[in-house]
Amino acid sequence: MREIIRLLCEAVDDVVFPRHCLVTGTYIGTAETRLPGVSDAITDALPPGPVPNDVLALLQRNFHDDELLLTHAFARYAVQIDSDADKLIYAIKYGHRTHLATAFGCEVGAALVDVPNISYDYVVPVPIHAARLRERGYNQAAFIARGVADALHAEYSEPLARTRYTGSQTTLDASHRLANVANAFELRKIIGRGAANGASPNCRLTGARVLIVDDVLTTGATMNACAEVLLNAGARRVDAAAIAVAL
């Protein structure tokens, strides 16, 4: 059944989004590409993200000592304004390119497979507010996170809820981003399957290794706010992963 649904989704993609490269507009034929709707030449030319320690150092600049709660941070690519990576992420976020979002997530997860001593109990998307979900119709981070979870053979879950409509972070500087997402998230439900019988919502998080996923890492404010909730609920370690880091 899942395979039938996948094929139907791909058929719809072929009709709604003909096989022309999102970036160049050139016809890319019927052969499968690494990223749907993107020529492999464009994908191969996307600049790789910095090594994990350098990504974490970029985020640390936006926090005072001990405020950054993420243990590791990963980004598959680097993104700048109006770059090819920026155009693709915009298509994921606003153009209903959910199939592309999942494929990007697989790319992120495949890169993490090779990182030594890294494994996760849960892969969690950054949630969007219910009002934003109604506006957009989907949460792009959820599709990215599912791709990451599949690549890592980890459990996907949605334990977090966004309690305030915080608006876009795009035009805010680092300090205002931190203030904008402060106390904007809470634990929504028990992680995983089989949560019933009045069990505490913290029970499965105790000692868990959690990976939070979003489309872009900029200041780390949103990811860090999510990490605070998860750590307070008992998680042992929270890391962050994104398609790209803003440079």
Sequence and secondary structure as in RCSB ss.txt:
>XXXX:A:sequence
MREIIRLLCEAVDDVVFPRHCLVTGTYIGTAETRLPGVSDAITDALPPGPVPNDVLALLQRNFHDDELLLTHAFA
RYAVQIDSDADKLIYAIKYGHRTHLATAFGCEVGAALVDVPNISYDYVVPVPIHAARLRERGYNQAAFIARGVAD
ALHAEYSEPLARTRYTGSQTTLDASHRLANVANAFELRKIIGRGAANGASPNCRLTGARVLIVDDVLTTGATMNA
CAEVLLNAGARRVDAAAIAVAL
>XXXX:A:secstr
 HHHHHHHHHHHHHHHS SB TTT  B  SS  SBTTB HHHHHHS B   HHHHHHHHHTTS TTT   S EEE
EEEE TTSHHHHHHHHHHHS  HHHHHHHHHHHHHHHHTSTT   SEEEE    HHHHHHHSS HHHHHHHHHHH
HHT EE   EEE S     TT  HHHHHHHHTT EEE S SSS   TT  TTTTTTT EEEEEEEEESSSHHHHH
HHHHHHHTT SEEEEEEEEEE 
